[in-house]
Amino acid sequence: MARTADPVAAARAIDDSIRIAAETIGELMEFWNFKPSMGKVWTVLYLCQDPMSAEEIVERTGLSAGSVSMTLNDLQLWGVVHRVRQDGERRRLYAAETDIWAMVTRVFKDRELKLVRRSIQSLSDALAVLEQETLTSDPTVMLRGRFVATRVRQLLDLARTGERLLERLSRSGELDLNPLRSWLDSVRRASLGA
């Protein structure tokens, strides 16, 4: 039979668990190059049954009022926090988006996919330079240019494979790793042939 905890101790344990979860998600967000405060604020809101005011978020996260205000603005722009109106409430209240998969796919579309597409453009530009500007009478320089062009082409193929994976993931929620396996096989074959 489970023991009954003192209500004050139980409430403290819940608050401690929320703090630990918020810190953990903050660290995870920092790993993905988001501000840790974004993870902390979103997590506190996600784990709260009712919408919260900025003041309550400050109290729960230990972040400054200015940091919470800027973070709430950023999170609203990403669509992962929404402003909520409640009858009789004058304060601004906020709630977390609870569809985690929708949030992840939105981030993939809005951030990672754009980054991969910029990488594809840059690698394409580098390859064009290599193909147009490295024809020379010096065989050593020309061989080096061909070698670098081959490797840049492999990186470009990887970026295009990543683009296809991210497009599919953000569109259907499915991740088919066969294109990545094919790319790895082609690189392996190329390195064995070299």
N, C-alpha and C positions, 0 to 999 in steps of 0.2 A: 504494500500500500504506500502510495506516495505521501511524503510528509507535506504539511501545509506550511508555507513560508510566511513570515511576518510581512504584511502588505508594504511596509516601508522598505524592507530589504528587497522584496520582489520588485518594487518600482525602481530601486537603485540598480538592481541587476539588469532590468530592461534598458535603463538609460546607459549603463556601461556597455551593453551589447550594441546599442545603436552607435555609441561613440566608436567602438572598435570597428564596426562595419563601415562607418563613415571614413575613418582613417584608412582602412584597407582599400576602399574604392577610390579614395583620394590618391593613394599611392599608385593604384592601377591606372588612373587617369593620367597621372604624371608620366608614367611609362609610355603612354600613347600620345605624349606631347600636348596634353591638355593641362590646364591649371589644376593643381590638387584641390583647390577650393571648389571647383565645379563638381568633382566627385563627392566631396563632403556634403555640400549643400543639397545636391540631388538625392543622395542617400538618406539624409535626415528627412527630407520631404517624402521620399518613397516609403520609409519605414513609419511614417506618422499616419494615423487613421484620418486625421482632419487636416484641412489646409492650415498653413502657418503664416504668421506675419514675419516680416524681416527681423523684427526685434526678437521674436522667439527663435528664429534661425541663428541669430547672433549668439543668443544664450546657449543653444544646443551645440553649436560648432566651435565656439570660442574665437571665431573670426571677428574682425572689426566690422563696424556698421558699413563703412565704405567698401570694404572687400565683399561683404554680402550683397550690397546694392549692385556693384559691378558684376558680380557672379550671377545674380538673378537675371540681369539684363542679358548676359551672354547665354545663359541657359534657355531663356525665352527665345532668343534668336535661333538657337539650335532646335527649338521645338520640344525640349525635354522637360520644361517647367512651364506651367500655365498659370496665369493670374485668374483667381476665382472670386466671384462675388457671392456674398451670403447676406440674406436679408437681415437688416438691423446692424450690420457690421460696417464700421467706417474705415477700418484699417485695410490696407492692401493685403490680400491673402494669396498664398501660392501653394500649388500642388504639383507633384511630380507626374510626368508621363509614366504610366504603368505598363505600357506595351513595350517591353524591353527590346523585342526583336525589331519593332518599327524604329526604335531609336538607333539601334546598331546599323540597320540598313540605310537609314537617313545619313548617318555619319559616313558610311562607306561611299554613298553617292556624292555627298557634299564635300568630302575632304579627301579621302584616299583615292577615289577615282580621278579627281582633278589632279592630284599629285602624280599619279601614274601617267596620265595623259600629258602632263608637262614633261615628264621624264621621257616619254616616247618622242615628243617633239625635239627635245634636246639631243637625244641619241640619234635621231634621224638627221639632224643638222650636222652632228659630228661625223656620221657616216658619209654624208654628202661631201663634206670637206675632204675626208680621207680618199674618197673615190675620185674627186676632181683635182685635188691639189698635190697628190703624192706621186704622180707619174713623173719619173725623172730618169736620167741616164745612169744614175748611180744605182747599181743593182742592190746594194746593201740597204739603202734608204727605201727603195721600192719594195723589197721583201719585208722590211719592218712595217711599212705602210699597209701592206696586204695582211700581215699578221694582226696588226691593231684593228684593221677593218673587219677581219673575221671575228675577233673577240667582241667588238662593238656590235656587230650584227647579232651575235649570240645574246648580248645584254638587251638589245632591242627586241629580239624574239621573246625573251623572258618578260620584259615589260608588257608586250602585247598579250602574252599569255595571262599575266596578272590582270590586265584590263578586262579580258574576257571572263576571268574568274570573278572579279568584282562586279562586273555587269550582271552576270548570272545570279550571283549571291544577292545583290540588291534588288533584282527583278523578281526572283522566284523563291529566294530563301534557301536555295539548294547550292551546295558546293561540290562540283564535280572536279576531282583532282586529276582526271585523265589528261587534260592539256598540259599540266605541269609535269606529269610523268613522261609524256611525249617529248617535251622540251628537254628534260634531263637525259632521256635516251639519246636525243640528237646531239647533245653536248658530249655525252660519253663516247658516242660513235666518232664524233669529230676529233676528240682528243686521242682516241686510239689510232685514228688514221693519220694523225700529225706526227 
